[in-house]
Amino acid sequence: EIKDLLEKAPKSHVPIIERVVHTTADPEFANLLSISDGAVDAGLAAIRAGAKIITDVKMIKAGINEARVKRFGGSLFSYIDDARAVKMANVEQITRSAAAVRLAVEDGVDGAIFLIGNAPTAAFELAKAVEAGKAKPALIVATAVGYVGAAESKEAVANLPVPTIVIRGRKGGSPISVAIFNALLKMAEEAN
């Protein structure tokens, strides 16, 4: 169903496109997927360098085989349930997702891979941190889903001066972030 698109796509994008379409059973995602120049190479380099992998929700973290990430020296983080993020959200009257990103940035995210599959507020918060020069992630994957802020948050990420992989529009979700990362992880493993 997406043969023509795959034939025209850069070779390094094909495994990601295929995995996303397979995960969703929806060929439309092949057209919604936007991969910035150098994003695949940046993601592969970060994985191979043992980068932090930071997720906006535990669902994404659960979908990634941590042992495979650790073989490269990497580690998985989700700050959503961190007591510091919960307190910050209550004190500053922001979402826990936004607080989790602030906390991650405070802990250091330069060279990290961010996977944002659920929370538009996490994407907006990360975009603000990057624009302010407080965060220099190696790659941001943004696939938030929903009617309120999802499309806008992903556009904010797509316009950043860092490598990005986003799903345009309202569609998306955590399983798509997992699919994108796992495609990159498999590519990194195959290159070794």
Secondary structure, DSSP 8 states (H G I E B T S, - for coil): --HHHHHHS-GGGHHHHHHHHHHHT-TTHHHHEEE-TTHHHHHHHHHHTT-EEEESSHHHHHTS-HHHHHTTT-EEEE-TT-HHHHHHHHHHT--HHHHHHHHHHHH--TT-EEEESS-HHHHHHHHHHHHTTS---SEEEE---SSSSHHHHHHHHHTSSS-EEEE-SS---HHHHHHHHHHHHHHHHHH-
